Amino acid sequence: KGQPTFGFTVNWSFSDSITVFTGQCFVDENGKEELRTMWLLRSHVDKIKDDWKATSCAIPYHSAVSMIKEAVSSGSAVSGGTLLCQGDEHPGEKKTSKKKDKATMSCLGESRRHIKPCNLTGWWENDLGSKMQVFKVGKDGTFSGEYHTAVSSTKKPIQLSPLTGSQHLDEDGQCTFGFTVNWKKFSDSTAVFVGQCFNRDDGKEVLHTSWLLREKVGWESDNWKATRDNGDFQGQYLTRVTLSGGCAQISPLRGTQQQIGEEGWPTFAFTVRWDKFSN
Ligand code: BTN
């Protein structure tokens, strides 16, 4: 029978990166325990334009095609969501849109406009309307807080859920971070988020995050369908042929795939921008 789901963050002491793991423990009929996990690794990037390459992941149904993928691109990245900072005050009730989660949150708090270093402490909101409050970040980079998700895969009423995490603050005041949300008050699942805080030119702070949601399954054979991401992906494409016959360059791609179905063959689409060498 399936055991509880879990998530944790590793704040690497020898690097600027942060990894979040999410998974479930299984015990077979001989009592042998096995942890099935997935992870997201967030690396530090200096500029917001490099955000696309900052997160890598290990997801079984992605790695199943990784040999083909690596033949045409170098590395993979998962896009996530955006969280906007609401400042230190509770943002109160606001109109929320039901758009797909872009996993990015930005700072709208007036008090933050002139502060250069990113500060996770405060209220953040994403484009789903989910709100998160990060309490004071400790000297060792650890923090706790509360997450109020606007959406859920369960039918039970949504409840405020505790989060714990860890951040790296570098000398520029930028930070990568990871945190785990435990939804136990209304769901058997666990979510992990990993991301980086950016200061935009207009003074707003934005968190670019990627998430994995681990649901509980009863049997190890169902493990393949237990972890969700938002289905967006980014990568690079090196074409072997060009219309002009000129020299091709590695070009960025962005795409989206459907949630993996029972058949295990999700459909997908992606767009490649060739503007580095072609119109
Ligand atoms: C559940 O449905 O089992 C628990 C709630 C999950 C909410 C997810 S976590 C990632 C995404 N971003 C949000 O703000 N909410 C959803």
Boltz pocket constraint, residues with backbone or C-beta under 6 A from the ligand:
constraints:
  - pocket:
      binder: B
      contacts: [[A, 101], [A, 126], [A, 128], [A, 130], [A, 148], [A, 149], [A, 150], [A, 151], [A, 152], [A, 153], [A, 154], [A, 183], [A, 187], [A, 188], [A, 189], [A, 191], [A, 211], [A, 213]]
      max_distance: 6.0
